[in-house]
Amino acid sequence: MVEEVPIVQSVDRAVAAMEILAREGWAGVTDISRELEIHKSTVFRLLATLERRGVVEQHSETQKYRLGFAVLRFASSVRSSLDLVRAARPICDRLSRKTDETVNIAVLEDDNVVNIHQVNLSSSRVTVDWLGSHTPMHCTSSGKVFLAHLPVSRVDELLAGPLRRYTPATIVDDEALRDELLAVNERGFASTQEELEEGLNAVAAPIRGPEGSVVASVSVSGPSYRMEPDRLKEVGAIAAEAAAEISRRLGFLGDPREAIPD
């Protein structure tokens, strides 16, 4: 039996009011109150709060409300991820077939790596579903890609506290990890060997946006008995080529190696 997650009523009502505005364009407090079957004073407080955040705006004459420009910021964030996946999908499919392993596209969200697209077109379909999962930066190939291209001050913040050990192979020494990050820049891809999960190895390469900054990573992962150390170099180079192709599709026209200073 699935346990129901409790909802926050005010948030639920606010989203419902926004859905009405999205459908109707302009709507008044009375209209929304009637449809949601809640008191007009409650609707007014919800809309006043949303207006303060720029999520809705009020017409000065009719006093009706519509969605505000802040919604565009939310939509832009989602659209950029969708554009990234759209540009990367055919290349990820080809990369998965070429390496016979699982391929992921990941982005950085706060201090975590989030996988937003996964494909496994390999002959062995046994794989872990990483889609939507949040993983740490210091022990994943994609995380190392992001760490290698963050400002030094930000890296100092992220590595200031003790690093969690997930397996015996997890790198928890600050200096050793920094040496790893230098190697990422030198060879153009990052690698992990059973650092997040025992029996799992991976490589990842940076995907750059039009201005040259790293906006995502593309990774190839597989069991350690197939992704052996010698093969990591070969697959890493292939992943770097795929990342460069995705970057070009996103509008980056420079040399990935020359764009390293982020």
C-alpha positions as CSV (number, residue, x, y, z in Angstrom):
1,M,0.0,0.0,0.0
2,V,1.4,3.4,-1.0
3,E,1.5,5.9,1.8
4,E,-0.1,9.2,0.8
5,V,2.1,12.3,1.1
6,P,0.4,15.1,3.0
7,I,-0.2,18.2,1.0
8,V,0.1,21.8,2.0
9,Q,-3.4,23.2,1.4
10,S,-2.3,26.8,0.8
11,V,0.2,25.7,-1.8
12,D,-2.3,23.4,-3.5
13,R,-4.8,26.2,-3.7
14,A,-2.3,28.6,-5.1
15,V,-1.3,26.2,-7.8
16,A,-5.0,25.6,-8.6
17,A,-5.6,29.4,-8.9
18,M,-2.6,29.6,-11.3
19,E,-4.1,26.9,-13.4
20,I,-7.3,28.9,-13.6
21,L,-5.4,32.0,-14.7
22,A,-3.5,29.9,-17.3
23,R,-6.7,28.7,-18.7
24,E,-8.8,31.9,-18.6
25,G,-6.1,34.6,-19.1
26,W,-7.8,37.1,-16.8
27,A,-9.9,36.1,-13.8
28,G,-11.3,37.9,-10.7
29,V,-11.3,36.9,-7.1
30,T,-15.0,36.0,-7.2
31,D,-14.5,33.7,-10.3
32,I,-11.6,31.9,-8.6
33,S,-13.4,31.7,-5.3
34,R,-16.5,30.1,-6.9
35,E,-14.5,27.5,-8.9
36,L,-12.3,26.5,-6.0
37,E,-15.2,26.7,-3.5
38,I,-13.2,28.7,-1.0
39,H,-13.9,32.1,0.6
40,K,-13.0,35.2,-1.4
41,S,-10.8,36.5,1.4
42,T,-8.7,33.4,1.1
43,V,-8.3,33.8,-2.6
44,F,-7.4,37.4,-2.2
45,R,-4.6,36.5,0.2
46,L,-3.3,33.9,-2.1
47,L,-3.3,36.2,-5.1
48,A,-1.7,39.1,-3.1
49,T,1.1,36.8,-2.1
50,L,1.6,35.5,-5.6
51,E,1.5,39.1,-6.9
52,R,4.2,40.1,-4.4
53,R,6.4,37.4,-5.9
54,G,5.6,38.5,-9.5
55,V,3.8,35.2,-10.3
56,V,0.6,37.0,-11.0
57,E,-0.3,40.6,-11.8
58,Q,-3.5,42.7,-11.3
59,H,-5.2,44.9,-13.9
60,S,-5.5,48.4,-12.4
61,E,-9.0,49.0,-13.8
62,T,-10.8,45.6,-13.8
63,Q,-9.0,44.4,-10.6
64,K,-8.7,41.0,-12.3
65,Y,-5.6,38.9,-12.3
66,R,-3.4,37.1,-14.8
67,L,-0.1,35.2,-14.7
68,G,2.9,37.4,-14.2
69,F,6.3,37.5,-15.8
70,A,7.9,35.5,-13.1
71,V,6.3,32.4,-14.6
72,L,8.5,33.0,-17.6
73,R,11.6,32.4,-15.5
74,F,10.2,29.1,-14.4
75,A,9.3,28.1,-17.9
76,S,12.7,29.2,-19.2
77,S,14.4,26.9,-16.7
78,V,12.4,24.0,-17.8
79,R,12.7,24.8,-21.5
80,S,16.5,25.0,-21.3
81,S,16.6,21.4,-19.9
82,L,14.2,20.3,-22.6
83,D,16.3,21.9,-25.3
84,L,19.4,20.2,-23.8
85,V,17.7,16.8,-23.9
86,R,16.4,17.4,-27.4
87,A,19.9,18.3,-28.7
88,A,21.5,15.4,-26.8
89,R,19.1,12.5,-27.5
90,P,20.3,11.3,-30.9
91,I,24.0,11.5,-29.8
92,C,23.2,9.7,-26.5
93,D,21.5,6.9,-28.5
94,R,24.5,6.6,-30.7
95,L,26.9,6.7,-27.8
96,S,25.0,3.9,-26.0
97,R,25.1,1.7,-29.1
98,K,28.8,2.4,-29.6
99,T,29.9,1.7,-26.1
100,D,27.2,-0.9,-25.3
101,E,26.6,0.8,-22.0
102,T,24.2,3.2,-20.2
103,V,24.4,6.9,-21.0
104,N,23.1,9.8,-18.9
105,I,22.8,13.5,-19.3
106,A,23.1,15.3,-15.9
107,V,22.9,18.9,-14.7
108,L,24.1,20.6,-11.5
109,E,21.4,21.5,-9.0
110,D,22.7,23.2,-5.9
111,D,25.3,20.8,-4.5
112,N,24.0,17.7,-6.3
113,V,24.1,16.1,-9.7
114,V,20.7,15.4,-11.2
115,N,20.2,13.0,-14.1
116,I,17.7,14.4,-16.6
117,H,18.0,11.9,-19.4
118,Q,19.0,8.2,-19.6
119,V,19.3,5.8,-22.5
120,N,20.5,2.2,-22.6
121,L,20.4,0.7,-26.0
122,S,23.1,-1.9,-25.2
123,S,22.8,-5.6,-25.7
124,S,22.7,-6.2,-22.0
125,R,19.7,-4.2,-20.7
126,V,20.6,-4.7,-17.0
127,T,21.0,-1.2,-15.7
128,V,20.1,1.0,-12.7
129,D,17.5,3.7,-13.4
130,W,19.3,6.9,-12.5
131,L,16.7,9.2,-14.2
132,G,15.7,12.0,-11.8
133,S,18.1,10.9,-9.1
134,H,20.3,13.2,-7.1
135,T,23.8,12.0,-6.6
136,P,26.9,13.6,-4.9
137,M,29.6,15.4,-6.7
138,H,32.8,14.1,-5.2
139,C,32.2,10.4,-6.1
140,T,30.5,10.5,-9.5
141,S,32.0,11.1,-12.9
142,S,29.5,13.9,-13.8
143,G,30.1,15.5,-10.4
144,K,33.8,15.6,-11.0
145,V,33.2,17.3,-14.3
146,F,31.2,20.0,-12.6
147,L,33.7,20.4,-9.8
148,A,36.6,20.7,-12.3
149,H,34.9,23.7,-13.9
150,L,33.5,25.6,-10.9
151,P,35.3,28.6,-9.6
152,V,38.1,27.7,-7.1
153,S,36.2,29.6,-4.3
154,R,33.1,27.4,-4.8
155,V,35.2,24.2,-4.9
156,D,36.8,25.3,-1.6
157,E,33.3,25.6,-0.1
158,L,32.1,22.3,-1.4
159,L,35.2,20.4,-0.1
160,A,35.5,22.3,3.2
161,G,33.6,19.7,5.2
162,P,34.3,16.0,5.5
163,L,33.4,14.0,2.4
164,R,31.1,11.1,2.8
165,R,32.6,7.7,2.0
166,Y,30.2,5.5,0.0
167,T,32.5,2.6,-0.8
168,P,36.1,1.7,0.1
169,A,37.1,3.4,-3.2
170,T,35.5,6.7,-2.5
171,I,38.0,9.6,-2.6
172,V,37.5,11.5,0.7
173,D,41.0,13.1,0.9
174,D,40.7,16.8,-0.2
175,E,44.1,16.9,-1.9
176,A,43.7,13.6,-3.7
177,L,40.3,14.8,-5.1
178,R,41.8,18.1,-6.3
179,D,44.5,16.2,-8.1
180,E,41.7,14.2,-9.8
181,L,40.0,17.5,-10.9
182,L,43.2,18.7,-12.5
183,A,43.3,15.5,-14.5
184,V,39.8,16.1,-15.7
185,N,40.9,19.3,-17.3
186,E,44.0,17.7,-18.8
187,R,42.3,14.7,-20.5
188,G,38.8,16.2,-21.1
189,F,36.8,13.7,-19.1
190,A,36.3,12.5,-15.6
191,S,36.2,8.9,-14.3
192,T,35.1,7.0,-11.3
193,Q,36.0,3.4,-10.3
194,E,33.5,2.0,-7.8
195,E,33.4,5.2,-5.9
196,L,29.6,5.6,-5.5
197,E,28.7,2.0,-5.8
198,E,30.8,-1.1,-5.7
199,G,30.9,-2.8,-9.1
200,L,30.0,0.4,-11.0
201,N,32.5,2.4,-13.1
202,A,31.8,5.5,-15.2
203,V,33.2,8.3,-17.3
204,A,31.8,11.7,-18.0
205,A,32.6,14.7,-20.2
206,P,31.5,18.4,-20.1
207,I,28.7,19.8,-22.3
208,R,29.1,23.5,-23.0
209,G,26.5,26.2,-23.7
210,P,26.8,28.9,-26.4
211,E,29.1,31.1,-24.1
212,G,31.4,28.2,-23.3
213,S,30.4,27.5,-19.7
214,V,29.7,23.9,-18.6
215,V,25.9,23.5,-18.5
216,A,25.7,19.7,-18.3
217,S,27.6,16.4,-18.6
218,V,27.3,13.3,-20.6
219,S,28.3,10.1,-18.8
220,V,28.8,6.4,-19.7
221,S,28.5,3.9,-16.9
222,G,28.6,0.1,-16.6
223,P,29.8,-2.7,-14.4
224,S,33.4,-2.7,-13.5
225,Y,34.0,-6.1,-15.1
226,R,33.2,-4.5,-18.5
227,M,34.3,-0.9,-17.8
228,E,37.8,-1.9,-16.7
229,P,40.5,0.8,-16.1
230,D,42.1,0.4,-19.6
231,R,38.6,0.7,-21.2
232,L,37.8,3.8,-19.2
233,K,40.3,5.8,-21.2
234,E,38.9,4.6,-24.5
235,V,35.3,5.2,-23.5
236,G,36.2,8.6,-21.9
237,A,37.6,9.8,-25.2
238,I,34.4,8.7,-27.0
239,A,32.3,10.5,-24.4
240,A,34.3,13.6,-24.8
241,E,33.7,13.6,-28.6
242,A,30.0,13.1,-27.9
243,A,30.0,16.0,-25.4
244,A,31.7,18.2,-28.0
245,E,29.0,17.3,-30.6
246,I,26.2,18.1,-28.2
247,S,27.9,21.4,-27.3
248,R,28.0,22.3,-31.0
249,R,24.3,21.6,-31.3
250,L,23.7,23.9,-28.3
251,G,25.6,26.7,-30.1
252,F,29.1,26.4,-28.8
253,L,31.5,27.0,-31.6
254,G,34.8,27.0,-29.8
255,D,37.3,24.4,-28.9
256,P,36.2,22.5,-25.7
257,R,39.8,22.4,-24.4
258,E,40.3,26.2,-24.9
259,A,37.1,26.9,-23.0
260,I,38.3,25.3,-19.8
261,P,38.5,28.5,-17.6
262,D,35.0,28.7,-16.2
